[in-house]
Amino acid sequence: MWLTNISVQVCLVLIWLTGSDYNTLLTIASEMILVPYFLVGAYLLKLRPARHTMR
């Protein structure tokens, strides 16, 4: 949890220092939320049972 808080604070400080607007913050937030979904999907593909065809 502390790693998430630190990363959010770093992003907020970087946006404040660069003078970016809310849309930039929204873009960064939407990109950051997609990474965990991708990792979970990749892990589930790894765990799926292999389908063997029996004759």
Secondary structure, DSSP 8 states (H G I E B T S, - for coil): -HHHHHHHHHHHHHHHHHT--HHHHHHHHHHHHHHHHHHHHHHHHHHS-------
